[in-house]
Amino acid sequence: MTGPLRFEISAKSTVCDARVGRVTVPHGSFDTPAFMPVGTRASVKGLLPQQVADTGSQILLNNAFHLMLRPGDELVRDLGGVHEFMRWDGPILTDSGGFQAWSLADTNKLDDDGITFRSFVDGRKLHLTPERSMEVQNNLGADIIMAFDDCPPSVASSDRLRQQRPELAAAHEKQVGQDHHARLVAAVDRTSRWLERCVAAHGRPDEQALFGIVQGGPNEALRIRSVEQIVGLDLPGYAIGGVAVGESSEAIARTVKMTSSMLPEDKPRYLMGVGYERDILTGVRSGVDMFDCVLPTRNGRNGGVFTRLGRIQIRNARFKKDLAPLEPGCDCVACAGGFSRAYLRHLFIAGEMLAPILMSMHNIRHFQRLMVDIRGAIEDDAWSSLARAWPVLEPPAGEPPVAASGPGDPGERSSIS
């Protein structure tokens, strides 16, 4: 393998832009389209690395911002890097910290040099720049690292965000109220300048693949401008940023389709922070290769079960005597192991640790089974068969996507709807 990443496309759909491929990096390979479970602090909450691998997951996402704060990127480096530290021997991708420009906008200060944060660990102020982001990610040692970018807010905050994090919603609305178009322009150009600084500061280009990130919100002209700037630097891969920050599924679909078509065909395309089944399928059909989201584990820890028919809440009383598995036909350890809905409900009501463990494993396996079937649909052009096997891919008329349970960790990437 020449360079830190090799991408091979093995099949393409004849009816859309979907493709099947394989990415090879220093710590192994993964099939695309791929779904990456999120291990924010070098751990997929509640699960051993082998348990995550048993779900069919081939690559994980770690959050460089969180690991910089605790235990510290220098310590992780000194202990052998993040693979050795968390005992995961497969590929790892790290987010850069740029997303925190959006998720912590109520407590940070953004300028052309970087972002000044107040640590939610100990309250100290710290300044994150493109150079520092590269240093952190070089120290962590992930296979794929993300450029430091400026992620602006959507046009309007979602009801969920206003309810759960009103200060953050107010900070976003202040930016939008000043002039949202001007904010998008600033983010596009700042992201481009920061990428140039990331490339110059990247200390391990032969070992770690640096991906650039395209911004521009829903504006086609700004997306074109951003693509021209970002793709102007020849990088191993490119990401679509600035989506899943409050828009509807329809708006996400338009932006993703528009942006993906402008990215190089021979490089992996990564749609950041998008994780609902219908949004993943839309991204795949637009030519996207990589996805991540906290939805499977966050919902699992709160009793939310993803199934082919849609989401259920296991703590509901109607499951008190239900001896069926979470999903008939599922081969995850919870379903194949014979654990009933009644038993899992009991575990949640009793506060037993086993409940979120089994539920998280089921939910991650749900998304990995979806990706296997999507790859098969691409290879066989069997889209109608996929729709029949996965009714959840067709939204009920007038019904919004299912929201994640709980606000999550500060600065943790997720889909907000």
C-alpha positions in Angstrom: 0.0 0.0 0.0 1.4 3.4 -1.0 0.4 6.1 1.4 -1.7 5.8 4.5 -4.9 4.8 2.7 -6.0 2.7 -0.3 -9.6 2.8 -1.6 -10.9 0.2 -4.1 -14.4 0.3 -5.6 -15.7 -3.2 -6.5 -19.3 -2.5 -7.6 -21.5 0.4 -8.6 -25.2 0.7 -8.9 -26.7 1.2 -12.3 -29.6 3.3 -11.0 -28.0 5.7 -8.6 -24.5 6.8 -7.4 -24.1 4.1 -4.8 -20.9 2.0 -4.8 -19.3 -0.8 -2.8 -15.7 -0.6 -1.9 -13.0 -1.4 0.6 -10.7 1.0 2.5 -7.3 -0.3 3.6 -5.3 1.6 6.3 -2.4 0.7 8.5 -4.5 -1.2 11.1 -6.6 -3.2 8.6 -9.5 -2.8 6.2 -13.2 -2.1 6.2 -16.0 -2.6 3.7 -17.9 0.4 2.4 -20.6 1.7 2.7 -19.5 1.5 6.4 -21.1 2.5 9.7 -18.7 3.5 12.4 -19.9 3.1 16.1 -18.8 6.0 18.2 -16.3 5.4 21.0 -16.1 9.0 22.2 -13.5 8.5 25.0 -11.8 5.4 23.4 -14.6 3.2 24.5 -17.9 2.2 23.0 -19.9 2.7 26.2 -20.4 -0.6 28.1 -18.9 -2.9 25.5 -15.6 -4.8 25.3 -13.7 -4.3 22.0 -14.4 -7.9 21.0 -18.1 -7.4 21.6 -18.1 -4.4 19.3 -16.2 -6.5 16.7 -18.8 -9.3 17.1 -21.5 -6.9 15.9 -19.7 -6.7 12.5 -18.2 -3.3 13.1 -14.9 -2.9 11.3 -13.9 0.7 12.2 -14.6 2.9 15.2 -14.7 6.7 15.7 -12.9 8.3 18.7 -13.3 12.0 19.7 -10.0 13.8 19.7 -11.4 16.7 21.7 -12.5 14.5 24.6 -9.3 12.5 24.6 -7.3 15.7 24.6 -9.1 16.8 27.8 -9.0 13.4 29.5 -6.7 11.5 29.8 -4.6 13.8 27.5 -3.2 13.0 24.1 0.4 13.0 25.2 -0.4 10.3 27.8 -2.2 8.2 25.1 0.9 8.6 22.9 3.2 7.5 25.6 1.1 4.4 26.3 1.4 3.3 22.7 -1.4 5.2 20.9 -5.1 4.8 20.9 -5.2 1.3 19.4 -3.1 -0.1 22.1 -4.7 2.1 24.8 -8.2 0.8 24.1 -7.2 -2.7 22.9 -8.9 -2.3 19.4 -6.7 -3.6 16.6 -8.8 -2.4 13.7 -9.1 0.9 11.9 -9.9 4.0 14.0 -11.0 7.5 12.8 -10.7 10.6 15.1 -12.8 13.7 14.8 -10.8 16.9 15.0 -12.6 19.0 17.5 -14.0 21.3 14.9 -17.5 20.1 15.5 -17.3 21.6 19.0 -17.6 25.0 17.3 -21.2 24.0 16.8 -21.9 21.8 19.8 -20.3 24.1 22.4 -21.1 27.4 20.8 -22.6 28.7 24.1 -19.3 28.4 25.9 -16.6 28.9 23.3 -15.1 31.8 21.4 -14.4 31.4 17.7 -11.9 33.5 15.7 -9.7 33.1 12.7 -6.9 31.5 14.7 -9.0 28.8 16.3 -11.5 28.1 19.1 -11.1 29.0 22.8 -13.0 26.6 25.0 -13.6 26.2 28.7 -13.0 22.6 29.6 -16.0 20.8 30.9 -13.6 18.5 32.8 -11.9 21.1 35.1 -13.0 24.5 33.8 -9.7 25.7 32.5 -9.5 27.6 29.3 -7.8 26.1 26.3 -7.2 27.2 22.7 -7.6 24.7 19.9 -6.1 25.6 16.6 -5.5 23.6 13.4 -1.9 23.0 14.5 -3.0 21.8 17.9 -5.7 19.5 16.5 -3.1 17.9 14.2 -0.8 17.4 17.2 -3.5 15.8 19.2 -4.5 13.4 16.4 -0.9 12.6 15.6 -0.4 11.7 19.3 -3.5 9.6 19.4 -2.4 7.7 16.2 -5.7 7.0 14.5 -5.6 5.7 10.9 -7.9 8.4 9.6 -7.8 11.9 11.0 -10.1 14.9 10.3 -9.1 18.4 9.4 -10.0 21.1 11.9 -13.1 22.9 10.5 -15.6 25.6 11.4 -19.1 24.0 11.7 -21.8 26.7 11.6 -25.4 26.3 12.9 -28.4 25.5 10.8 -30.9 28.2 9.9 -33.1 27.3 12.9 -32.6 25.4 16.1 -34.6 22.2 16.5 -37.3 21.9 19.1 -35.3 19.2 20.8 -32.2 21.3 21.0 -34.2 24.3 22.4 -35.7 22.0 25.1 -32.5 20.2 26.1 -29.8 22.8 25.6 -31.5 26.2 25.5 -28.2 28.1 26.0 -26.7 26.4 23.0 -29.8 27.0 20.9 -29.7 30.7 21.9 -26.0 30.9 20.8 -26.9 29.4 17.5 -29.8 31.7 16.9 -27.6 34.7 17.8 -25.2 33.7 15.0 -28.1 33.2 12.5 -29.8 36.5 13.5 -26.6 38.4 12.8 -26.6 37.1 9.2 -26.7 33.4 8.5 -25.4 33.7 5.0 -22.4 35.7 6.2 -21.8 33.1 8.9 -21.8 30.3 6.2 -19.4 32.2 4.0 -17.1 32.8 6.9 -17.2 29.1 7.8 -16.4 28.0 4.2 -13.4 30.3 3.9 -12.1 29.7 7.4 -12.4 25.9 7.0 -10.3 26.2 3.8 -7.6 28.3 5.5 -7.6 25.9 8.5 -7.2 22.9 6.1 -4.0 24.5 4.6 -2.7 24.9 8.1 -3.6 21.3 9.0 -1.8 19.9 6.0 1.3 21.9 6.9 1.2 20.8 10.5 0.4 17.1 9.9 3.4 15.3 11.3 2.6 11.7 10.2 1.3 11.9 6.6 2.7 8.5 5.7 0.8 6.8 8.5 -2.4 8.7 9.0 -4.9 9.7 6.2 -6.1 13.3 6.6 -9.6 14.0 5.3 -10.7 17.5 4.4 -14.3 18.7 5.3 -16.7 20.5 3.0 -18.9 23.2 4.6 -21.5 25.6 3.1 -24.8 24.7 4.7 -27.7 24.2 2.3 -26.4 26.8 -0.1 -25.4 25.3 -3.4 -23.1 28.1 -4.4 -21.2 27.9 -1.1 -21.0 24.2 -1.3 -19.4 24.5 -4.8 -17.0 27.2 -3.4 -16.1 24.9 -0.5 -15.5 21.8 -2.7 -13.3 23.8 -5.0 -11.2 25.0 -2.0 -11.0 21.6 -0.2 -10.6 19.4 -3.2 -7.9 21.7 -4.4 -5.7 20.0 -1.9 -5.1 16.4 -2.9 -6.1 14.4 0.2 -6.8 10.7 0.8 -10.5 11.4 1.4 -13.2 14.0 1.9 -16.1 14.6 4.3 -19.4 16.3 4.1 -19.8 18.5 7.2 -22.3 21.0 8.4 -25.3 18.6 8.2 -27.3 16.9 10.9 -27.1 20.2 12.9 -30.8 20.8 13.0 -32.1 20.3 9.4 -34.9 18.1 8.3 -34.2 14.8 6.6 -35.3 16.4 3.3 -32.8 19.2 3.7 -30.0 16.8 4.6 -30.8 14.7 1.5 -30.6 17.7 -0.8 -27.3 18.9 0.7 -25.7 15.5 0.6 -26.8 14.7 -2.9 -25.5 18.1 -4.1 -22.2 17.8 -2.3 -21.3 14.2 -2.9 -21.7 14.5 -6.7 -18.9 17.2 -6.6 -16.3 15.1 -4.7 -13.7 12.9 -6.4 -15.0 9.6 -7.4 -11.8 7.7 -6.5 -11.7 8.9 -2.9 -13.8 7.8 0.1 -16.7 10.2 1.0 -17.7 10.5 4.6 -21.0 12.0 5.8 -20.3 13.2 9.3 -22.7 12.6 12.2 -25.6 11.2 10.2 -27.1 7.9 11.5 -30.8 7.3 11.0 -31.5 4.5 8.6 -33.3 6.5 6.0 -30.6 9.2 6.1 -27.9 6.6 5.6 -29.7 5.1 2.6 -30.1 8.5 1.1 -26.4 9.2 1.6 -25.4 5.8 0.1 -27.6 6.4 -3.0 -25.8 9.8 -3.4 -22.4 8.1 -3.4 -21.3 8.3 0.3 -19.1 5.6 1.7 -18.8 6.3 5.5 -21.2 7.2 8.3 -21.1 7.5 12.1 -23.5 8.3 14.9 -24.1 7.7 18.6 -27.7 6.7 18.0 -27.3 2.9 18.5 -25.6 3.1 21.8 -27.3 6.2 23.2 -30.7 4.7 22.5 -29.6 1.3 23.8 -28.6 2.8 27.1 -32.1 4.4 27.4 -34.2 1.4 26.3 -34.6 2.4 22.7 -34.6 -0.6 20.3 -34.0 -0.2 16.6 -35.8 -2.8 14.4 -36.5 -3.2 10.7 -40.1 -2.0 11.4 -39.0 1.0 13.4 -38.0 1.9 16.9 -39.6 0.6 20.1 -39.1 1.5 23.8 -38.5 -1.7 25.8 -39.5 -0.1 29.1 -43.1 0.2 27.9 -45.6 -1.8 29.9 -46.8 -3.7 26.9 -43.6 -5.7 26.9 -44.0 -6.9 30.5 -45.0 -10.5 29.4 -43.6 -10.5 25.9 -41.4 -13.6 25.4 -40.4 -12.6 21.9 -36.8 -11.5 21.2 -36.1 -7.8 20.5 -36.4 -8.6 16.8 -37.3 -12.1 15.4 -34.6 -13.2 13.0 -31.9 -11.0 14.4 -28.6 -12.7 15.0 -27.2 -10.4 17.7 -26.2 -11.8 21.0 -29.4 -10.6 22.7 -31.8 -12.0 20.2 -29.9 -15.2 19.2 -29.2 -15.8 22.9 -32.9 -16.1 23.7 -33.2 -13.0 25.9 -36.9 -12.0 25.8 -38.4 -8.5 25.6 -39.9 -9.2 29.0 -36.5 -10.1 30.5 -34.8 -7.0 29.0 -37.6 -4.8 30.3 -37.2 -6.3 33.7 -33.5 -5.5 33.6 -34.1 -1.9 32.7 -36.8 -1.5 35.4 -34.4 -3.1 38.0 -31.5 -1.0 36.9 -29.3 -3.9 35.9 -26.2 -3.2 33.9 -26.8 -6.1 31.5 -29.8 -4.3 29.9 -27.9 -1.4 28.2 -25.1 -3.8 27.2 -27.4 -6.2 25.4 -29.4 -3.4 23.9 -26.4 -1.5 22.6 -25.1 -4.7 21.0 -28.4 -5.3 19.4 -28.6 -1.8 18.1 -25.1 -1.7 16.6 -25.7 -5.1 15.0 -28.9 -3.7 13.6 -27.0 -1.0 11.7 -24.3 -3.4 10.6 -26.9 -5.8 9.2 -28.4 -2.8 7.4 -25.0 -2.0 5.9 -24.5 -5.6 4.7 -27.9 -5.6 3.0 -27.2 -2.2 1.5 -23.9 -3.4 0.0 -25.8 -6.4 -1.4 -28.5 -4.2 -2.9 -25.8 -2.2 -4.6 -24.1 -5.3 -6.0 -27.3 -6.8 -7.2 -29.2 -3.5 -8.0 -31.9 -5.0 -5.7 -33.3 -1.8 -4.2 -36.9 -3.0 -4.1 -35.8 -6.1 -2.2 -34.0 -3.9 0.3 -37.1 -1.8 0.8 -39.2 -4.9 1.4 -36.7 -6.3 3.9 -36.3 -3.0 5.7 -39.7 -1.2 6.1 -38.1 1.4 8.4 -36.5 2.9 5.3 -39.9 4.2 4.2 -41.1 7.0 6.6 -44.7 7.0 7.6 -46.6 9.9 6.0 -46.2 13.1 8.0 -44.1 11.4 10.7 -40.7 12.9 11.7 -37.6 10.8 12.3 -37.1 9.2 15.7 -35.0 11.4 18.0 -32.1 10.1 20.0 -32.7 9.6 23.7 -30.9 12.0 26.0 -28.7 15.0 25.3 -25.5 13.0 25.3 -22.0 14.2 26.4 -20.9 17.8 25.9 -19.6 18.1 22.4 -20.5 14.6 21.4 -21.4 14.2 17.7 -25.0 13.1 17.0 -27.9 13.6 14.7 -30.2 16.4 16.0 -33.7 16.4 14.6 
